[in-house]
Amino acid sequence: MSLRLPVLSGNTLAACHIKFVRLSTELRSQLSLGSRVLLGLWLLLMILIPHILPLADRSTFLLALTLSIVLQVCLVLSLLVHALSLRSTVASLTWILAFTWLAEFIGHRSGLPFGRYSYTDALGPHIGGVPMQVPAAWLMMLPPAWAVGTAICSKRHTTDDASKWRQFAAYSVVSGLAFTAWDLFLDPQMVAWGVWLWERPGIYFGVPAINFFGWALTAFIVLFGLSRAFDSSALPTEALLLVYTTVWVLNSLGLGLFFDQPGAAAAGFVGMGVFVVLAWRQVLFSHQ
């Protein structure tokens, strides 16, 4: 009995090579020089953060965490400005920051839609009781999640108004779920680091299930508004998907190897990983 491994034909290898060449070309066109510099600085800091935690005090670690948010926000905005326009980018930024701050403001005061929680003073300056870094964190991940949903739903092209509304809704639902999958990593970290506290700890590593519903609902509303206002096909999809994928890889390794949260690492790896695989599959399929 012999074991035969599948052998890729020359045509298959050539087709794969062409797809990856086209993908790399697309990425180079979407990444300006400034974006590449920001990407390198952000990656360097994200790699260093797990090593900063045991070596530095809490304030230094939280400062590094804040700087990583700033760098990722600047990276995402640079990608949007390069692909869209300054006006469209500023409009998107304003909508995301304003609505997510409002959602967090209502959320930590009323318990809706995330559940009852409170912020500590760990992240510094607050606006209306909401740390400034929190809306910024939404800003740094909503556009990459939007690109994920756009890639996965890219075959849904319609012309009549009723169908377009369904298309926008589909984009927004998938993108919102892709964004919420990131919270499988984030919330357990923030609770462990004392950034926010839950009044009644829930079943997911101390996080209540309603929190994920609140994330998905808020993300859906924000992304539906963006989809209605801007042409999703103009997004730098591949570059933003690269950011989403990098967050997935770094969080999987960080929580699993350095922050002693293997359960959250595994859940986030699967949760975000589903969207990573589906989005890249569709992007590579489209590069014929």
C-alpha positions, 0 to 999 in steps of 0.5 A, a space after each residue: 500500500 503506497 501513500 500518494 501525495 497530491 501533485 500540483 500541475 504546472 498550470 496550477 502553480 502558474 495560476 497561483 503565481 499569477 494570483 499572488 503577483 497581482 495581489 502583491 501589485 495591488 497591495 503596493 499600489 494601496 500602500 503609500 510610502 507613509 502607510 508603509 512606514 506606519 505599518 512597520 512602526 505599528 508592527 514593531 511596537 505590537 511585537 514589543 508590547 508582550 515584552 514590555 509588560 513583564 519589564 516595565 511598570 503598568 503606566 509604561 505598558 498602558 502608554 505603549 498600548 495607547 501608542 499602538 492604537 494611535 499608530 494603527 489609527 494613523 495607518 488605517 486613515 492613511 490607507 483611506 486617504 490614499 484610496 478615497 479622498 481627504 473629505 471622505 476620510 474625514 467624514 468617515 472618521 467623524 461618523 465612526 468617532 461620534 457614533 461609537 462614543 455615543 454608544 459607549 456613553 449610553 452603554 456605561 451609563 445605562 447598561 444598553 446595549 453592552 451590559 452593565 460595566 464601568 471604566 477605570 482610570 487606566 487609560 487616562 483622559 475621559 470624555 463623558 466618562 468614556 476613555 478617549 482611546 475607546 472610540 479610537 479603537 473602534 476607528 482602528 478596526 471598523 474600516 478593516 472589518 468593513 473591508 472584510 465584509 466587502 470582500 466576502 460579499 463582493 459577488 452581491 452586485 445589484 441595481 434596483 434600490 430594494 436590492 441595494 438596501 439588502 446588499 448594504 445590509 448584508 455587507 454591514 452584517 458580515 462586517 459587523 460580525 467580523 468586527 465583533 470577532 475581534 472582541 473575542 480577543 479584546 474584552 478578556 485582555 481589557 478585563 484582565 488588565 483592569 481597563 473596564 469592569 463588569 458589574 456581573 461577570 459573564 460566561 465568556 472569561 468574565 464577559 457577558 454574552 450581551 456585550 457581543 450583541 451590543 458590539 455587533 449591533 453598534 458596528 452594524 449601524 456604523 457600517 450601514 451608514 458608511 456603506 450608504 454614504 460611500 462606495 465600498 468598491 473604492 476601499 483599499 480592500 487588500 491593504 485593510 484586510 492585511 491589517 485585519 489579518 495582522 491583528 488576528 495573528 498578533 492577538 492569537 500569539 500574544 494571548 496564547 504565548 505571552 498573556 496567559 489567556 489560551 482560551 481567549 486566544 483559541 476562541 479569537 483565532 477561530 472567530 476572526 480566522 473564519 473571516 480571514 480565510 473567507 475574505 482572502 479566498 474571495 480576494 484571491 479568487 477575484 484576481 484571475 
